[in-house]
Amino acid sequence: MNVSNFKIKSAGKISTTFLELGIDDFHSALLFIKNLPYKRNIDKSNSLCVFNDSGGTCSTKHALLKNLALENNFNDLQLMLGIFKMNSINTPKISSVLDKYKLQEMPEAHNYLKYQNEIIDCTRKNSSAADFINDLIEEVEIQPSQITDFKIQYHQKFLTNYLQENPQIPYSIDEFWKIREECITALQQ
């Protein structure tokens, strides 16, 4: 991990929570978050939801870490929203869902961090850029506040265009989104 380390010194609520857990530097915070379970959060708009739920998604985990960096005036860390082709090879847990609907892939929105063009993925204990980098279609930098509505709108717009470009896929956007939700449920198993 080539991201610069820094001591957590801010009195912000995220920094304070990490310090109360005995985590006093950024590298330790990254490792702590990476080792928390992957799970959907009850209230993604609550910046402490990863702590409250003892786990999180790519969105909530990386937004939390970006906010920690911001609280400590470490401004070189980027929060990214990428779209990648999730398939049976890079995401084996969704194979049965893809097979059920006769799909090769499901374009998925994924959040991660970037520091000096290096991807940092703390979604799961064993997550790395290698999980998706070869299937990354596009990416954009976002702010932590954009992990809810903006991310969903961006993703749905992408899927709408994807379906238009792939008329052989016989699903409406609503049906395709429900299939995507099945894929996400399969990831949590």
Residue pairs with C-beta under 8 A, 6 or more apart in sequence:
1 27
1 30
1 120
2 115
2 116
2 118
3 26
3 27
3 30
3 77
3 113
3 115
3 118
3 120
4 26
4 74
4 76
4 115
5 25
5 26
5 27
6 25
6 26
6 72
6 74
7 24
7 25
7 72
8 15
8 18
8 19
8 23
8 24
8 25
8 26
8 29
8 68
8 72
9 15
9 72
10 16
10 71
10 72
10 73
12 67
12 71
13 47
13 48
14 47
14 48
14 64
14 67
14 68
14 71
15 68
15 71
15 72
17 48
17 51
18 24
18 29
18 32
18 68
21 32
23 29
23 32
26 68
26 69
26 72
26 74
29 65
29 68
30 65
30 120
30 122
33 50
33 56
33 61
33 64
33 65
33 122
34 61
34 122
34 123
34 124
34 125
34 127
35 125
36 50
36 54
36 55
36 56
36 61
37 54
37 55
38 55
38 56
38 57
38 123
38 124
38 187
38 188
39 53
39 55
39 56
39 57
39 188
40 57
40 184
40 188
41 49
41 50
41 52
41 53
41 55
41 56
41 57
41 60
42 49
42 52
42 53
43 49
43 52
44 57
44 59
44 60
44 147
44 148
45 148
46 52
47 63
47 64
47 67
47 144
48 64
49 56
49 60
50 56
50 60
50 61
50 64
56 64
57 111
57 123
58 110
58 111
58 112
58 121
58 123
59 111
59 147
59 148
59 151
60 147
61 111
61 122
61 123
62 79
62 111
62 112
62 113
62 122
62 123
62 147
63 79
63 111
63 144
63 147
64 144
65 77
65 113
65 122
66 77
66 78
66 79
66 113
66 143
66 144
67 144
69 75
69 77
70 144
76 115
76 116
77 113
77 114
77 115
78 113
78 114
78 115
78 141
79 111
79 113
79 141
79 142
79 143
79 144
80 111
80 112
80 113
80 114
80 119
80 139
80 140
80 141
80 142
81 109
81 110
81 111
81 139
81 140
81 141
81 142
81 146
81 151
81 154
82 109
82 110
82 111
82 112
82 132
82 136
82 137
82 138
82 139
82 140
83 107
83 108
83 109
83 110
83 136
83 137
83 138
83 139
83 155
83 158
84 90
84 107
84 108
84 110
84 132
84 135
84 136
84 137
85 105
85 106
85 107
85 108
85 135
85 137
86 94
86 105
86 106
86 107
86 108
86 132
86 135
86 183
87 94
87 98
87 104
87 105
87 106
87 135
88 94
88 95
88 98
90 131
90 132
90 134
90 135
91 108
91 131
91 183
91 187
93 186
93 187
93 189
94 106
94 183
94 186
94 187
96 186
97 106
97 179
97 182
97 183
97 186
98 104
98 105
98 106
98 183
100 182
101 171
101 179
103 169
103 179
105 135
106 179
106 180
106 183
107 137
107 155
107 158
107 159
107 162
108 155
108 180
108 183
109 151
109 154
109 155
109 158
110 123
110 132
111 142
111 147
111 151
112 119
112 120
112 121
112 122
112 123
112 129
113 119
113 120
113 121
113 122
114 120
114 141
118 129
119 128
119 129
119 133
121 127
121 128
121 129
121 131
121 132
138 158
140 154
142 150
142 151
156 173
156 177
159 173
159 176
159 177
159 180
160 173
163 169
163 171
163 172
163 173
163 176
169 176
171 179
